[in-house]
């Protein structure tokens, strides 16, 4: 029991340290028809009462941030049940709640904690789902996100992405006044950021491997740009061969064996494919124009990329086996940085509207373009692995921040970093370590 209390005190210290540098999320627009749900604070056994992690609050924040749910304020709770026999469904019906989440946390003899939760349909008066989850005190935030994922999928039919992570680049002046760049990785809610690499030279284009165990990125350390691949658990990194000129825009294939990238080693900037097994490069496009920003289709058979071969930046698609590239975008004079939706049916991109750069969706079936954002300089879109949200960078006054918009354009969020700028986000796959 003393060991459990010691873990909890340590966790409190770690939480306070991490929160200082976490991204702060502000919901700027949600859905008026969001589904009402009541989430009761989890009951704790006597010796677990000092725990720093409020699981119910994390779940509330997750579901609220999705824009799909309206969580009942704690001050409006009529009771705080922790077991099914304590639930009076009539009370929650009077409050207009569709669903109810209750839970409890208890210590186990092996130093672990047991987290139990139950989700109810208030009007049917029946349990929809529930689990017992053993966890170390240091893992409770992860357990909370897992619970959020389970609830989200149960009530929406779509897999939750609260347990995933995001990578992004920060920049701020150090003690000597020189700009310092970092690639950081944090939980999807901006919590617990970890620095992956630090440099006084620019860092660009972070990209997740499909297993979520590596990041590739561009670094300008040394005399020229180079692409690196770094393992997150060990910090070990590998430098791809650096050629004269442009080495940029890495993108992992769905099977993790290849990287699409932009090189100018043969003259113009073209798309190449690097085989991570044979360590060989294969040129895919051959154009006098600039071909850049490749992205793989979910089935791994095609790549989209940005090219000005028609005079203005537009999106094109090409088979990974080569051949003729087909133009995809025709609406507007600027469409760039295309990123496939996880289902492969649409593409998020930067679309210029009357001199302003915004995030838009291109429907690949009918070619229709739908603008989602209203900023002046929105860029670097990245899909959540379930396709529900798109993370991107934007300007907030003079500062660069991150923002997110739902696929339907109804939910909007801003991610702010205290004392610095943040840009080029990349949302991890489901299997992020």
Secondary structure, DSSP 8 states (H G I E B T S, - for coil): -HHHHHHHHHHHHHHHHHHTTS-EEEEEE--TT-EEEEE---EE-GGGTT-S--HHHHHHHHHHHHTSEEE--GGG-S----SGGG--HHHHHHTT-SEEEEEEEEE-TTS-EEEEEEEEETTTTEEEEEEEEEE-GGGHHHHHHHHHHHHHHHHHSS---TT-EEEEEEEEE-TTS-EEEEEEEEETTS-S-EEEEEESS-EEEEEE-TTSSEEEEEE--SSS-EEEEEETTT--EEE----SS-EEEEEE-TTSSEEEEEE-TTSS-EEEEEETTTTEEEE----SS-EEEEEE-TTSSEEEEEE-TTSS-EEEEEETT----EE---SSS-EEEEEE-TTSSEEEEEEEETTEEEEEEEETTT--EEE----SB-EEEEE-TTSSEEEEEEEETTEEEEEEEETTS--EEEEE-TTSEEEEEEE--TT--
